[in-house]
């Protein structure tokens, strides 16, 4: 849309794809004329509703009552730009990536007024929500909540059309992926591999990046596996571990850790911690003429629990991390997301073939070897959970407990108890 067309659109007034905002500066604080509430929250509502409908444009520096450009003071340009970017990054989930442009439009007496044009793209892969959890859509110049039944249909359709692993992660770039880790992965996976000049095409072919109009962008899968800090782009993409010397998770921890980085490294860090934790002891007891060491847990079972939490967690649930809680008599592994598809707890214990929420991530886990076993983190036959159950039951005498806690899945593995002699 050229300048004349844009001005004609402003004169016509707000509609589904156009919002006009008169900006008021009080020092460095920004507000909107004739609007109550925090400006950041109000603008996030506009961004989210447009992205969930057809996309649209917000023109800042226009009085909406008479559609007259009143402008932005040039010295306030950077402040307003930063405000808009912060709203898109921090008040919209998933983030929205707007395009910003400045333009002079004729105001009163045809005096040129500087205005900020913010273009909001229509979302192709996500249903956006405000930071307080509201899903909104645009209806004319108004924004309203998406009815629950329509929201359910939209979410289901988006997930079926494009699994989250394959979606481009807006706000990230190929520079966020570690080339050292990528090259090591490809050389380990394909002995004759050599890097091509078209690096982006290689990543797209392996679902680690996707092609958008703006260029090649990492996918969720690429960021989870190869970004130095996935949690910068996928809120909650880390593992929290809390240690309690008593029976209840009351916040009084004896130790706590946060494991970050690419997900294979998170798994390795957790297992390194568990192997030396005093709550995963090896008990030495008299046995015949000598002494014998008895473990409290089967380490391969603990590793399976960590891998399952990473592979089966719902990465669309923003802001929720994997949580591991250690107690004197048990370890709990909790990940965001209910059991996927038609899976039930009973079927898993019965040995059904698991349906993995993140199939591509599970596939990549087969290419990473555990320092504990020397073999892949993820076996291909779907027997890992049954092995976890059998090995833990044999050692402790108690079957691991799998349960749904709201929109989370929790697995509890019990410690074996010995009497020292």
Secondary structure, DSSP 4 states (H G I P E B T S, - for coil): --HHHHHHHHHH--BTTEEEE-EEEETTEEEETT--S-HHHHHHHHHHHHHTTT-EEEEETEETTTTEE----GGGHHHHHHHHHHHHHHSEES----EEEEEEEE-GGG-EEEEEEEEEPPPSS---EETTS--EEEETTEEEEPPHHHHHHHHHHHHHHS-GGGSB-TT--GGGB-HHHHHHHHHHH-TT----S-HHHHHHHTTSEEEETTEEEEBHHHHHHHBTTGGGTSTT-SEEEEE-SSSS-SS--SEEEEE-SSHHHHHHHHHHHHHH-TTS-EEEEEETTEEEEEESS-HHHHHHHHHHHHHHS-TTSTT--EEEEEETTEEEEEEESPPPTT--HHHHHHTPPP--S-HHHHHHHTTSB-TTTSSBSS-SSS-HHHHHHHHHHHHHSS--EEEEETTEEEEEEEPP-----
